[in-house]
Amino acid sequence: MKHRDSHFQDLSKESLEKAKESFKDVERPGNKKMDVHFSSKKQDWETPQDFFDKLNEEFKFTMDVCATWENFKVEHFYGYRSPTRFVDGLKEPWYGVCWMNSPYGKELKHWVKKAYEESQKGCTVVALLPARTDTSYFHLYMYQKPNVEIRFVRGRLRFVGAPASAPFPSMIVIFRPTQEDETTDDLLYKATKKLGW
């Protein structure tokens, strides 16, 4: 696998905090049509940092595929990078080892499908999802798939900023590659050039 190359550098907590500090005074846009991709009380909560840190220690994430400047966990991320700059992770190629905590609304099924498809192209995708085993996307893209590992989270997570624990159980789903990623360098080069990373 070509997920550990010279382009992928492990970031210290200090450098990540410094990156987040540069976004702290940015205000949210008021465009309601764009809110579907945003953190919101109904759909998208920030992952608890200690929970993420344990996973990051195991997987060494190279990008966050669905984030905002307020809640990104990895320096390279898709989503709202500022009020006027949005990069749609559903339309862009993913690379390396990806973290995904997508909005939990109706579009969740599209993120799960994308995670599965990107794993077919060589990515590893680690997704924090509601443990909804009765959904069609669970059976289509996760259940009994040879390249998918499901870890049910014990208890209920309390997301950052939430007044209480989540009203639903959670699971970590790992979509592992089914083939060698021969284009990791090319994809990373295109992403960094396009996004100015």
ChimeraX attribute file (.defattr): number of C-alpha atoms within 10 A of each C-alpha:
attribute: neighborCount
match mode: 1-to-1
recipient: residues
	/A:1	13
	/A:2	15
	/A:3	21
	/A:4	14
	/A:5	11
	/A:6	8
	/A:7	12
	/A:8	16
	/A:9	11
	/A:10	14
	/A:11	13
	/A:12	9
	/A:13	11
	/A:14	9
	/A:15	12
	/A:16	14
	/A:17	12
	/A:18	12
	/A:19	15
	/A:20	18
	/A:21	12
	/A:22	10
	/A:23	15
	/A:24	10
	/A:25	10
	/A:26	12
	/A:27	11
	/A:28	15
	/A:29	13
	/A:30	9
	/A:31	8
	/A:32	8
	/A:33	7
	/A:34	11
	/A:35	13
	/A:36	15
	/A:37	21
	/A:38	22
	/A:39	18
	/A:40	13
	/A:41	9
	/A:42	9
	/A:43	17
	/A:44	19
	/A:45	21
	/A:46	22
	/A:47	20
	/A:48	13
	/A:49	11
	/A:50	9
	/A:51	11
	/A:52	14
	/A:53	15
	/A:54	11
	/A:55	14
	/A:56	18
	/A:57	9
	/A:58	8
	/A:59	15
	/A:60	21
	/A:61	25
	/A:62	25
	/A:63	23
	/A:64	26
	/A:65	30
	/A:66	25
	/A:67	30
	/A:68	24
	/A:69	24
	/A:70	20
	/A:71	19
	/A:72	25
	/A:73	28
	/A:74	23
	/A:75	20
	/A:76	18
	/A:77	24
	/A:78	25
	/A:79	20
	/A:80	23
	/A:81	19
	/A:82	16
	/A:83	14
	/A:84	8
	/A:85	10
	/A:86	14
	/A:87	19
	/A:88	15
	/A:89	20
	/A:90	16
	/A:91	9
	/A:92	12
	/A:93	16
	/A:94	29
	/A:95	26
	/A:96	26
	/A:97	24
	/A:98	27
	/A:99	29
	/A:100	23
	/A:101	23
	/A:102	27
	/A:103	23
	/A:104	18
	/A:105	12
	/A:106	9
	/A:107	13
	/A:108	17
	/A:109	18
	/A:110	13
	/A:111	21
	/A:112	23
	/A:113	17
	/A:114	19
	/A:115	27
	/A:116	24
	/A:117	17
	/A:118	21
	/A:119	27
	/A:120	18
	/A:121	20
	/A:122	25
	/A:123	28
	/A:124	28
	/A:125	31
	/A:126	25
	/A:127	21
	/A:128	20
	/A:129	21
	/A:130	18
	/A:131	18
	/A:132	13
	/A:133	11
	/A:134	8
	/A:135	10
	/A:136	11
	/A:137	17
	/A:138	16
	/A:139	12
	/A:140	13
	/A:141	19
	/A:142	21
	/A:143	13
	/A:144	12
	/A:145	13
	/A:146	10
	/A:147	16
	/A:148	20
	/A:149	16
	/A:150	17
	/A:151	12
	/A:152	15
	/A:153	15
	/A:154	9
	/A:155	11
	/A:156	14
	/A:157	19
	/A:158	16
	/A:159	17
	/A:160	14
	/A:161	11
	/A:162	12
	/A:163	8
	/A:164	11
	/A:165	13
	/A:166	15
	/A:167	10
	/A:168	12
	/A:169	16
	/A:170	19
	/A:171	18
	/A:172	19
	/A:173	21
	/A:174	22
	/A:175	29
	/A:176	22
	/A:177	22
	/A:178	16
	/A:179	12
	/A:180	15
	/A:181	19
	/A:182	13
	/A:183	13
	/A:184	22
	/A:185	18
	/A:186	11
	/A:187	16
	/A:188	18
	/A:189	13
	/A:190	13
	/A:191	18
	/A:192	12
	/A:193	10
	/A:194	10
	/A:195	13
	/A:196	7
	/A:197	11
